[in-house]
Amino acid sequence: MNEPTIIIQRDASALRISGRIDLHTSPLLLKALRKKPRCYCLDLSDVSYMDSSGTATLIEGLRMARQDGQQLLLMHVPQAVQSALQLAGVSELFEVAN
């Protein structure tokens, strides 16, 4: 079985996330968000799976963004992420751009 992986790429406008956002990879995403990106924009188009720890990480990212006077924008949200957010009852907290 392959080790869980997440790839985070910084480009001019967003953090591009690829792979799974789960218990093993959420700390990497949180670390990237703690670096106070210019824009709290996450391109999730290549995320294949997200569990409750990923949901908690996005909520923490939202808190950090708001602390900086910004909003966390989720872009190109795949069904796996939408389902996880809806299941947790927090999908309405996020600004989404598809």
FIBA-888594 format. One record per atom (N, C-alpha, C, O): atom name; residue number from 1; y, z, x. Coordinates in nm, 3 decimals, padded with zeros to 5 digits. Each point is the difference from the previous one (the first is absolute). Layout:
+------+-----+---------+---------+---------+
! atom !  nr !      yy !      zz !      xx !
+------+-----+---------+---------+---------+
!   CA ! NUM !       Y !       Z !       X !
...
+------+-----+---------+---------+---------+
This chain:
+------+-----+---------+---------+---------+
! atom !  nr !      yy !      zz !      xx !
+------+-----+---------+---------+---------+
!    N !   1 ! -00.118 !  00.000 !  00.083 !
!   CA !   1 !  00.118 !  00.000 ! -00.083 !
!    C !   1 !  00.124 !  00.000 !  00.088 !
!    O !   1 !  00.007 !  00.073 !  00.098 !
!    N !   2 !  00.091 ! -00.154 ! -00.133 !
!   CA !   2 !  00.124 ! -00.008 !  00.077 !
!    C !   2 !  00.085 !  00.124 ! -00.021 !
!    O !   2 ! -00.002 !  00.062 ! -00.106 !
!    N !   3 !  00.075 ! -00.026 !  00.210 !
!   CA !   3 !  00.096 !  00.110 ! -00.011 !
!    C !   3 !  00.113 ! -00.043 ! -00.092 !
!    O !   3 !  00.041 ! -00.116 !  00.003 !
!    N !   4 !  00.011 !  00.208 ! -00.085 !
!   CA !   4 !  00.114 ! -00.034 ! -00.084 !
!    C !   4 !  00.120 ! -00.037 !  00.086 !
!    O !   4 !  00.025 !  00.063 !  00.103 !
!    N !   5 !  00.046 ! -00.164 ! -00.144 !
!   CA !   5 !  00.117 ! -00.042 !  00.076 !
!    C !   5 !  00.117 ! -00.026 ! -00.092 !
!    O !   5 ! -00.016 ! -00.029 ! -00.118 !
!    N !   6 !  00.132 !  00.042 !  00.175 !
!   CA !   6 !  00.123 ! -00.039 ! -00.068 !
!    C !   6 !  00.088 ! -00.065 !  00.106 !
!    O !   6 !  00.007 !  00.048 !  00.114 !
!    N !   7 !  00.057 ! -00.154 ! -00.149 !
!   CA !   7 !  00.090 ! -00.068 !  00.092 !
!    C !   7 !  00.140 !  00.009 ! -00.058 !
!    O !   7 !  00.023 ! -00.038 ! -00.114 !
!    N !   8 !  00.069 !  00.089 !  00.194 !
!   CA !   8 !  00.139 !  00.013 ! -00.044 !
!    C !   8 !  00.085 ! -00.084 !  00.092 !
!    O !   8 !  00.005 !  00.024 !  00.121 !
!    N !   9 !  00.063 ! -00.122 ! -00.178 !
!   CA !   9 !  00.087 ! -00.087 !  00.077 !
!    C !   9 !  00.142 !  00.019 ! -00.049 !
!    O !   9 !  00.027 ! -00.001 ! -00.121 !
!    N !  10 !  00.064 !  00.019 !  00.214 !
!   CA !  10 !  00.141 !  00.010 ! -00.036 !
!    C !  10 !  00.061 ! -00.138 !  00.016 !
!    O !  10 ! -00.008 ! -00.063 !  00.106 !
!    N !  11 !  00.069 !  00.016 ! -00.214 !
!   CA !  11 !  00.083 ! -00.119 !  00.016 !
!    C !  11 !  00.139 !  00.036 ! -00.046 !
!    O !  11 !  00.028 !  00.117 ! -00.026 !
!    N !  12 !  00.058 ! -00.212 !  00.016 !
!   CA !  12 !  00.140 !  00.028 ! -00.028 !
!    C !  12 !  00.021 !  00.070 ! -00.133 !
!    O !  12 !  00.094 !  00.078 ! -00.014 !
!    N !  13 ! -00.179 ! -00.105 ! -00.084 !
!   CA !  13 !  00.030 !  00.049 ! -00.134 !
!    C !  13 ! -00.102 !  00.098 ! -00.056 !
!    O !  13 !  00.028 !  00.065 ! -00.101 !
!    N !  14 ! -00.145 ! -00.051 !  00.163 !
!   CA !  14 ! -00.102 !  00.084 ! -00.063 !
!    C !  14 ! -00.105 !  00.044 !  00.101 !
!    O !  14 ! -00.014 ! -00.056 !  00.108 !
!    N !  15 ! -00.060 !  00.159 ! -00.148 !
!   CA !  15 ! -00.122 !  00.035 !  00.071 !
!    C !  15 ! -00.112 ! -00.073 ! -00.071 !
!    O !  15 ! -00.020 !  00.020 ! -00.120 !
!    N !  16 ! -00.052 ! -00.105 !  00.191 !
!   CA !  16 ! -00.111 ! -00.074 ! -00.059 !
!    C !  16 ! -00.127 !  00.078 !  00.026 !
!    O !  16 ! -00.036 !  00.027 !  00.114 !
!    N !  17 ! -00.033 !  00.009 ! -00.222 !
!   CA !  17 ! -00.120 !  00.081 !  00.008 !
!    C !  17 ! -00.122 ! -00.086 ! -00.032 !
!    O !  17 !  00.000 ! -00.074 ! -00.098 !
!    N !  18 ! -00.102 !  00.084 !  00.182 !
!   CA !  18 ! -00.124 ! -00.074 ! -00.022 !
!    C !  18 ! -00.118 !  00.096 !  00.010 !
!    O !  18 !  00.002 !  00.093 !  00.080 !
!    N !  19 ! -00.103 ! -00.116 ! -00.162 !
!   CA !  19 ! -00.121 !  00.080 !  00.008 !
!    C !  19 ! -00.007 !  00.103 ! -00.111 !
!    O !  19 !  00.049 ! -00.021 ! -00.111 !
!    N !  20 ! -00.109 !  00.134 !  00.143 !
!   CA !  20 ! -00.023 !  00.107 ! -00.095 !
!    C !  20 !  00.099 !  00.114 !  00.025 !
!    O !  20 !  00.027 !  00.035 !  00.114 !
!    N !  21 !  00.027 !  00.020 ! -00.222 !
!   CA !  21 !  00.082 !  00.121 !  00.012 !
!    C !  21 ! -00.083 !  00.112 ! -00.061 !
!    O !  21 ! -00.011 !  00.013 ! -00.121 !
!    N !  22 ! -00.048 !  00.067 !  00.209 !
!   CA !  22 ! -00.090 !  00.105 ! -00.045 !
!    C !  22 !  00.016 !  00.124 !  00.087 !
!    O !  22 !  00.094 !  00.009 !  00.079 !
!    N !  23 ! -00.184 !  00.084 ! -00.094 !
!   CA !  23 !  00.008 !  00.128 !  00.071 !
!    C !  23 !  00.011 ! -00.019 !  00.151 !
!    O !  23 !  00.067 !  00.077 !  00.067 !
!    N !  24 ! -00.133 ! -00.179 ! -00.015 !
!   CA !  24 ! -00.002 ! -00.022 !  00.145 !
!    C !  24 !  00.123 ! -00.074 !  00.051 !
!    O !  24 !  00.038 !  00.016 !  00.116 !
!    N !  25 !  00.024 ! -00.097 ! -00.200 !
!   CA !  25 !  00.110 ! -00.084 !  00.047 !
!    C !  25 !  00.137 !  00.044 ! -00.052 !
!    O !  25 !  00.103 ! -00.042 !  00.055 !
!    N !  26 ! -00.099 !  00.125 ! -00.158 !
!   CA !  26 !  00.128 !  00.045 ! -00.055 !
!    C !  26 !  00.091 !  00.065 !  00.105 !
!    O !  26 !  00.121 ! -00.022 ! -00.003 !
!    N !  27 ! -00.176 !  00.102 !  00.096 !
!   CA !  27 !  00.089 !  00.059 !  00.101 !
!    C !  27 !  00.076 ! -00.104 !  00.083 !
!    O !  27 !  00.112 !  00.025 !  00.043 !
!    N !  28 ! -00.173 ! -00.141 ! -00.020 !
!   CA !  28 !  00.068 ! -00.105 !  00.076 !
!    C !  28 !  00.120 ! -00.055 ! -00.078 !
!    O !  28 !  00.106 ! -00.025 !  00.057 !
!    N !  29 ! -00.124 !  00.007 ! -00.187 !
!   CA !  29 !  00.110 ! -00.048 ! -00.083 !
!    C !  29 !  00.110 !  00.105 ! -00.007 !
!    O !  29 !  00.118 ! -00.034 !  00.009 !
!    N !  30 ! -00.156 !  00.158 ! -00.025 !
!   CA !  30 !  00.099 !  00.108 ! -00.006 !
!    C !  30 !  00.079 !  00.007 !  00.131 !
!    O !  30 !  00.121 !  00.021 ! -00.002 !
!    N !  31 ! -00.188 ! -00.038 !  00.113 !
!   CA !  31 !  00.066 !  00.000 !  00.131 !
!    C !  31 !  00.103 ! -00.113 !  00.009 !
!    O !  31 !  00.111 !  00.020 !  00.051 !
!    N !  32 ! -00.146 ! -00.137 ! -00.101 !
!   CA !  32 !  00.094 ! -00.114 !  00.000 !
!    C !  32 !  00.121 !  00.030 ! -00.089 !
!    O !  32 !  00.112 ! -00.035 !  00.035 !
!    N !  33 ! -00.136 !  00.098 ! -00.148 !
!   CA !  33 !  00.112 !  00.033 ! -00.091 !
!    C !  33 !  00.088 !  00.109 !  00.058 !
!    O !  33 !  00.120 !  00.003 ! -00.026 !
!    N !  34 ! -00.176 !  00.086 !  00.103 !
!   CA !  34 !  00.080 !  00.108 !  00.061 !
!    C !  34 !  00.094 ! -00.053 !  00.108 !
!    O !  34 !  00.093 !  00.070 !  00.040 !
!    N !  35 ! -00.116 ! -00.190 !  00.007 !
!   CA !  35 !  00.089 ! -00.060 !  00.101 !
!    C !  35 !  00.129 ! -00.051 ! -00.063 !
!    O !  35 !  00.079 ! -00.068 !  00.066 !
!    N !  36 ! -00.058 !  00.099 ! -00.192 !
!   CA !  36 !  00.121 ! -00.037 ! -00.075 !
!    C !  36 !  00.032 ! -00.149 !  00.015 !
!    O !  36 !  00.095 ! -00.038 !  00.068 !
!    N !  37 ! -00.176 ! -00.044 ! -00.132 !
!   CA !  37 !  00.027 ! -00.145 !  00.007 !
!    C !  37 !  00.136 ! -00.032 ! -00.061 !
!    O !  37 !  00.052 !  00.075 ! -00.083 !
!    N !  38 !  00.004 ! -00.186 !  00.125 !
!   CA !  38 !  00.129 ! -00.046 ! -00.054 !
!    C !  38 ! -00.008 ! -00.016 ! -00.151 !
!    O !  38 !  00.094 !  00.033 ! -00.073 !
!    N !  39 ! -00.206 ! -00.083 !  00.029 !
!   CA !  39 ! -00.023 ! -00.022 ! -00.143 !
!    C !  39 ! -00.136 !  00.059 ! -00.035 !
!    O !  39 ! -00.100 ! -00.029 !  00.066 !
!    N !  40 !  00.097 !  00.111 ! -00.169 !
!   CA !  40 ! -00.128 !  00.055 ! -00.046 !
!    C !  40 ! -00.065 ! -00.101 ! -00.093 !
!    O !  40 ! -00.012 !  00.022 ! -00.121 !
!    N !  41 ! -00.031 ! -00.133 !  00.178 !
!   CA !  41 ! -00.064 ! -00.108 ! -00.075 !
!    C !  41 ! -00.140 ! -00.018 !  00.057 !
!    O !  41 ! -00.018 ! -00.019 !  00.121 !
!    N !  42 ! -00.081 !  00.024 ! -00.209 !
!   CA !  42 ! -00.138 ! -00.017 !  00.043 !
!    C !  42 ! -00.058 ! -00.125 ! -00.063 !
!    O !  42 ! -00.009 ! -00.010 ! -00.122 !
!    N !  43 ! -00.031 ! -00.085 !  00.204 !
!   CA !  43 ! -00.069 ! -00.119 ! -00.047 !
!    C !  43 ! -00.149 !  00.034 ! -00.001 !
!    O !  43 ! -00.063 !  00.013 !  00.104 !
!    N !  44 !  00.009 !  00.002 ! -00.224 !
!   CA !  44 ! -00.139 !  00.044 ! -00.017 !
!    C !  44 ! -00.095 ! -00.115 ! -00.033 !
!    O !  44 ! -00.113 !  00.025 ! -00.042 !
!    N !  45 !  00.157 ! -00.147 !  00.059 !
!   CA !  45 ! -00.079 ! -00.115 ! -00.044 !
!    C !  45 ! -00.139 ! -00.007 !  00.062 !
!    O !  45 ! -00.091 ! -00.057 ! -00.061 !
!    N !  46 !  00.072 !  00.113 !  00.179 !
!   CA !  46 ! -00.130 ! -00.006 !  00.067 !
!    C !  46 ! -00.076 !  00.132 ! -00.004 !
!    O !  46 ! -00.093 !  00.021 !  00.079 !
!    N !  47 !  00.131 !  00.068 ! -00.170 !
!   CA !  47 ! -00.073 !  00.126 ! -00.015 !
!    C !  47 ! -00.120 ! -00.025 ! -00.091 !
!    O !  47 !  00.016 ! -00.049 ! -00.112 !
!    N !  48 ! -00.134 !  00.082 !  00.160 !
!   CA !  48 ! -00.123 ! -00.027 ! -00.076 !
!    C !  48 ! -00.048 !  00.119 ! -00.082 !
!    O !  48 ! -00.079 ! -00.016 ! -00.093 !
!    N !  49 !  00.127 !  00.137 !  00.128 !
!   CA !  49 ! -00.047 !  00.121 ! -00.067 !
!    C !  49 !  00.099 !  00.111 !  00.025 !
!    O !  49 !  00.060 !  00.008 !  00.107 !
!    N !  50 ! -00.041 !  00.079 ! -00.206 !
!   CA !  50 !  00.081 !  00.120 !  00.018 !
!    C !  50 ! -00.060 !  00.113 ! -00.082 !
!    O !  50 ! -00.030 ! -00.017 ! -00.118 !
!    N !  51 !  00.013 !  00.133 !  00.182 !
!   CA !  51 ! -00.053 !  00.117 ! -00.072 !
!    C !  51 !  00.113 !  00.100 ! -00.027 !
!    O !  51 !  00.117 ! -00.031 !  00.021 !
!    N !  52 ! -00.153 !  00.150 ! -00.067 !
!   CA !  52 !  00.101 !  00.099 ! -00.037 !
!    C !  52 !  00.082 !  00.048 !  00.120 !
!    O !  52 !  00.115 !  00.039 ! -00.018 !
!    N !  53 ! -00.172 ! -00.041 !  00.137 !
!   CA !  53 !  00.080 !  00.038 !  00.117 !
!    C !  53 !  00.106 ! -00.106 !  00.030 !
!    O !  53 !  00.108 !  00.032 !  00.049 !
!    N !  54 ! -00.139 ! -00.157 ! -00.078 !
!   CA !  54 !  00.099 ! -00.106 !  00.012 !
!    C !  54 !  00.111 !  00.017 ! -00.102 !
!    O !  54 !  00.117 ! -00.020 !  00.031 !
!    N !  55 ! -00.154 !  00.058 ! -00.152 !
!   CA !  55 !  00.099 !  00.027 ! -00.104 !
!    C !  55 !  00.091 !  00.114 !  00.044 !
!    O !  55 !  00.122 ! -00.009 ! -00.015 !
!    N !  56 ! -00.181 !  00.115 !  00.068 !
!   CA !  56 !  00.080 !  00.114 !  00.048 !
!    C !  56 !  00.094 ! -00.042 !  00.112 !
!    O !  56 !  00.112 !  00.049 !  00.008 !
!    N !  57 ! -00.158 ! -00.138 !  00.078 !
!   CA !  57 !  00.084 ! -00.049 !  00.109 !
!    C !  57 !  00.118 ! -00.079 ! -00.053 !
!    O !  57 !  00.112 !  00.014 !  00.050 !
!    N !  58 ! -00.135 ! -00.099 ! -00.151 !
!   CA !  58 !  00.111 ! -00.075 ! -00.059 !
!    C !  58 !  00.099 !  00.094 ! -00.068 !
!    O !  58 !  00.121 ! -00.022 !  00.007 !
!    N !  59 ! -00.170 !  00.127 ! -00.071 !
!   CA !  59 !  00.090 !  00.098 ! -00.062 !
!    C !  59 !  00.082 !  00.071 !  00.106 !
!    O !  59 !  00.120 !  00.023 ! -00.019 !
!    N !  60 ! -00.181 !  00.012 !  00.130 !
!   CA !  60 !  00.073 !  00.062 !  00.110 !
!    C !  60 !  00.103 ! -00.097 !  00.058 !
!    O !  60 !  00.111 !  00.040 !  00.034 !
!    N !  61 ! -00.148 ! -00.167 ! -00.022 !
!   CA !  61 !  00.095 ! -00.102 !  00.046 !
!    C !  61 !  00.118 ! -00.013 ! -00.095 !
!    O !  61 !  00.114 ! -00.017 !  00.044 !
!    N !  62 ! -00.140 !  00.026 ! -00.172 !
!   CA !  62 !  00.106 ! -00.004 ! -00.101 !
!    C !  62 !  00.094 !  00.119 !  00.019 !
!    O !  62 !  00.122 ! -00.015 ! -00.008 !
!    N !  63 ! -00.178 !  00.132 !  00.031 !
!   CA !  63 !  00.081 !  00.120 !  00.023 !
!    C !  63 !  00.089 ! -00.017 !  00.124 !
!    O !  63 !  00.118 !  00.035 ! -00.002 !
!    N !  64 ! -00.176 ! -00.088 !  00.110 !
!   CA !  64 !  00.077 ! -00.021 !  00.123 !
!    C !  64 !  00.112 ! -00.102 ! -00.022 !
!    O !  64 !  00.113 !  00.020 !  00.046 !
!    N !  65 ! -00.145 ! -00.128 ! -00.116 !
!   CA !  65 !  00.101 ! -00.102 ! -00.027 !
!    C !  65 !  00.116 !  00.059 ! -00.081 !
!    O !  65 !  00.116 ! -00.024 !  00.032 !
!    N !  66 ! -00.148 !  00.099 ! -00.134 !
!   CA !  66 !  00.104 !  00.062 ! -00.084 !
!    C !  66 !  00.084 !  00.098 !  00.081 !
!    O !  66 !  00.121 !  00.011 ! -00.021 !
!    N !  67 ! -00.185 !  00.060 !  00.112 !
!   CA !  67 !  00.074 !  00.091 !  00.088 !
!    C !  67 !  00.102 ! -00.076 !  00.084 !
!    O !  67 !  00.106 !  00.054 !  00.033 !
!    N !  68 ! -00.138 ! -00.177 !  00.001 !
!   CA !  68 !  00.090 ! -00.086 !  00.077 !
!    C !  68 !  00.094 ! -00.080 ! -00.090 !
!    O !  68 !  00.071 ! -00.088 !  00.047 !
!    N !  69 ! -00.072 !  00.119 ! -00.177 !
!   CA !  69 !  00.088 ! -00.071 ! -00.094 !
!    C !  69 ! -00.048 ! -00.140 ! -00.033 !
!    O !  69 !  00.080 ! -00.085 ! -00.039 !
!    N !  70 ! -00.209 !  00.059 !  00.055 !
!   CA !  70 ! -00.056 ! -00.132 ! -00.027 !
!    C !  70 ! -00.111 !  00.010 ! -00.103 !
!    O !  70 ! -00.032 !  00.108 ! -00.050 !
!    N !  71 ! -00.026 ! -00.220 !  00.019 !
!   CA !  71 ! -00.115 ! -00.008 ! -00.091 !
!    C !  71 ! -00.115 ! -00.063 !  00.078 !
!    O !  71 !  00.023 ! -00.084 !  00.088 !
!    N !  72 ! -00.144 !  00.123 ! -00.119 !
!   CA !  72 ! -00.117 ! -00.064 !  00.059 !
!    C !  72 ! -00.036 ! -00.120 ! -00.087 !
!    O !  72 ! -00.030 !  00.016 ! -00.118 !
!    N !  73 !  00.033 ! -00.133 !  00.176 !
!   CA !  73 ! -00.030 ! -00.123 ! -00.072 !
!    C !  73 ! -00.139 ! -00.047 !  00.039 !
!    O !  73 ! -00.030 ! -00.020 !  00.118 !
!    N !  74 ! -00.055 !  00.002 ! -00.218 !
!   CA !  74 ! -00.135 ! -00.053 !  00.022 !
!    C !  74 !  00.002 ! -00.148 ! -00.037 !
!    O !  74 !  00.038 ! -00.037 ! -00.111 !
!    N !  75 ! -00.078 ! -00.047 !  00.205 !
!   CA !  75 !  00.003 ! -00.144 ! -00.022 !
!    C !  75 ! -00.141 ! -00.057 ! -00.001 !
!    O !  75 ! -00.087 !  00.045 !  00.075 !
!    N !  76 !  00.067 ! -00.146 ! -00.160 !
!   CA !  76 ! -00.128 ! -00.072 ! -00.006 !
!    C !  76 ! -00.117 !  00.097 ! -00.017 !
!    O !  76 ! -00.095 ! -00.001 !  00.079 !
!    N !  77 !  00.102 !  00.083 ! -00.182 !
!   CA !  77 ! -00.096 !  00.107 ! -00.023 !
!    C !  77 ! -00.129 ! -00.056 ! -00.059 !
!    O !  77 !  00.002 ! -00.054 ! -00.111 !
!    N !  78 ! -00.113 !  00.065 !  00.184 !
!   CA !  78 ! -00.128 ! -00.050 ! -00.052 !
!    C !  78 ! -00.055 !  00.092 ! -00.110 !
!    O !  78 !  00.044 !  00.114 ! -00.015 !
!    N !  79 ! -00.140 ! -00.165 ! -00.059 !
!   CA !  79 ! -00.059 !  00.074 ! -00.110 !
!    C !  79 ! -00.059 !  00.133 !  00.045 !
!    O !  79 !  00.009 !  00.099 ! -00.073 !
!    N !  80 ! -00.069 ! -00.094 !  00.190 !
!   CA !  80 ! -00.061 !  00.125 !  00.049 !
!    C !  80 !  00.104 !  00.111 !  00.012 !
!    O !  80 ! -00.028 !  00.115 ! -00.033 !
!    N !  81 !  00.147 ! -00.149 !  00.080 !
!   CA !  81 !  00.107 !  00.099 !  00.015 !
!    C !  81 !  00.058 !  00.034 ! -00.137 !
!    O !  81 !  00.024 !  00.117 ! -00.030 !
!    N !  82 ! -00.001 ! -00.218 ! -00.053 !
!   CA !  82 !  00.051 !  00.026 ! -00.135 !
!    C !  82 ! -00.092 !  00.094 ! -00.076 !
!    O !  82 !  00.047 !  00.093 ! -00.066 !
!    N !  83 ! -00.176 ! -00.116 !  00.076 !
!   CA !  83 ! -00.098 !  00.084 ! -00.069 !
!    C !  83 !  00.005 !  00.145 !  00.049 !
!    O !  83 ! -00.005 !  00.093 ! -00.080 !
!    N !  84 !  00.013 ! -00.074 !  00.210 !
!   CA !  84 !  00.005 !  00.134 !  00.057 !
!    C !  84 !  00.125 !  00.074 ! -00.046 !
!    O !  84 ! -00.007 !  00.119 ! -00.033 !
!    N !  85 !  00.121 ! -00.187 !  00.030 !
!   CA !  85 !  00.125 !  00.062 ! -00.044 !
!    C !  85 ! -00.004 !  00.033 ! -00.149 !
!    O !  85 !  00.048 !  00.105 ! -00.042 !
!    N !  86 ! -00.104 ! -00.196 ! -00.038 !
!   CA !  86 ! -00.011 !  00.024 ! -00.143 !
!    C !  86 ! -00.096 !  00.114 ! -00.030 !
!    O !  86 !  00.027 !  00.083 ! -00.087 !
!    N !  87 ! -00.138 ! -00.078 !  00.158 !
!   CA !  87 ! -00.098 !  00.106 ! -00.019 !
!    C !  87 !  00.061 !  00.137 !  00.028 !
!    O !  87 ! -00.031 !  00.098 ! -00.068 !
!    N !  88 !  00.119 ! -00.092 !  00.168 !
!   CA !  88 !  00.066 !  00.126 !  00.036 !
!    C !  88 !  00.119 !  00.029 ! -00.093 !
!    O !  88 !  00.055 !  00.110 !  00.004 !
!    N !  89 ! -00.017 ! -00.207 ! -00.086 !
!   CA !  89 !  00.112 !  00.020 ! -00.091 !
!    C !  89 !  00.136 ! -00.003 !  00.067 !
!    O !  89 !  00.095 !  00.061 ! -00.049 !
!    N !  90 ! -00.085 ! -00.131 !  00.163 !
!   CA !  90 !  00.126 ! -00.001 !  00.074 !
!    C !  90 !  00.059 ! -00.140 !  00.019 !
!    O !  90 !  00.099 ! -00.017 !  00.071 !
!    N !  91 ! -00.157 ! -00.083 ! -00.135 !
!   CA !  91 !  00.046 ! -00.137 !  00.023 !
!    C !  91 !  00.146 ! -00.019 ! -00.037 !
!    O !  91 !  00.069 ! -00.083 !  00.060 !
!    N !  92 ! -00.020 !  00.158 ! -00.159 !
!   CA !  92 !  00.138 ! -00.016 ! -00.044 !
!    C !  92 !  00.101 !  00.058 !  00.099 !
!    O !  92 !  00.120 ! -00.024 ! -00.013 !
!    N !  93 ! -00.166 !  00.099 !  00.112 !
!   CA !  93 !  00.092 !  00.058 !  00.099 !
!    C !  93 !  00.050 ! -00.104 !  00.100 !
!    O !  93 !  00.105 !  00.018 !  00.062 !
!    N !  94 ! -00.178 ! -00.127 ! -00.047 !
!   CA !  94 !  00.027 ! -00.096 !  00.106 !
!    C !  94 !  00.072 ! -00.125 ! -00.050 !
!    O !  94 ! -00.024 ! -00.048 ! -00.111 !
!    N !  95 !  00.111 ! -00.002 !  00.196 !
!   CA !  95 !  00.062 ! -00.130 ! -00.025 !
!    C !  95 ! -00.096 ! -00.104 !  00.057 !
!    O !  95 ! -00.042 !  00.010 !  00.115 !
!    N !  96 !  00.009 ! -00.110 ! -00.196 !
!   CA !  96 ! -00.098 ! -00.100 !  00.040 !
!    C !  96 !  00.062 ! -00.138 ! -00.008 !
!    O !  96 !  00.066 ! -00.033 ! -00.099 !
!    N !  97 ! -00.087 ! -00.046 !  00.202 !
!   CA !  97 !  00.045 ! -00.139 !  00.002 !
!    C !  97 ! -00.119 ! -00.087 !  00.035 !
!    O !  97 ! -00.059 !  00.014 !  00.107 !
!    N !  98 !  00.023 ! -00.101 ! -00.198 !
!   CA !  98 ! -00.110 ! -00.093 !  00.025 !
!    C !  98 !  00.058 ! -00.135 !  00.010 !
!    O !  98 ! -00.072 ! -00.098 !  00.022 !
+------+-----+---------+---------+---------+
